[in-house]
Amino acid sequence: MSITIYHNPRCTKSRQTLQLLEDKGHSPQVVEYLKQPPSVAELTAIIAQLAISPRQLLRQQEEAFKTEGLADQELTDRQIIEAMVRSPKLIERPIVIANGKAVIGRPPEAVLSIL
């Protein structure tokens, strides 16, 4: 089984989720998305796998949320996705993809539902 985790090593939940996967015997592909942000197409596909709206993936407490004016409800999904690609800190984490599905590891045990 191929598992990918969009990971921020500075994030406690992200570290806990990666550890949980490893404890379950998995060796996921780790994508440090702050160093290698997904493209617009990749992020659009991930959001589709998560079955959520782009706005639901936004970290609203990040400074870029304010500076980019992302509270504006008139913004399109594309505009929100483009903002997350420009400022990947805006992407909620960790995201785990396995078996054609994706889930946000908050709490970390949520990832078990797609394994």
NORDA-V12037 format. One record per residue. PSI is psi in whole degrees, 0 to 359 (* if undefined). BURIAL is b if it has 24 or more other C-alpha atoms within 12 Angstrom, else e. Layout:
PSI,BURIAL / PSI,BURIAL
This chain:
132,e / 126,e / 134,b / 137,b / 126,b / 109,b / 142,b / 109,b / 346,e / 353,e / 126,e / 312,e / 323,b / 316,b / 318,b / 320,b / 315,b / 317,b / 319,b / 315,b / 315,b / 321,e / 332,e / 5,e / 13,e / 150,e / 80,e / 154,b / 125,e / 122,b / 111,b / 91,b / 344,b / 331,b / 327,e / 76,e / 146,b / 155,b / 172,e / 316,e / 317,e / 315,e / 323,b / 317,b / 319,e / 316,b / 321,b / 319,e / 326,e / 339,b / 45,e / 173,e / 156,e / 321,b / 327,b / 345,e / 354,b / 134,b / 103,b / 344,e / 353,e / 146,e / 321,e / 334,e / 317,b / 312,e / 331,e / 359,e / 36,e / 356,b / 345,e / 113,e / 351,e / 348,e / 143,e / 164,e / 318,b / 316,e / 321,e / 315,b / 316,b / 321,b / 320,b / 325,b / 320,b / 321,b / 81,b / 346,b / 340,b / 346,b / 124,b / 147,b / 164,b / 155,b / 130,b / 134,b / 129,b / 145,b / 35,e / 9,e / 163,b / 154,b / 151,b / 130,b / 57,b / 98,e / 166,e / 325,b / 345,b / 333,e / 338,b / 336,b / 342,e / 2,b / *,b
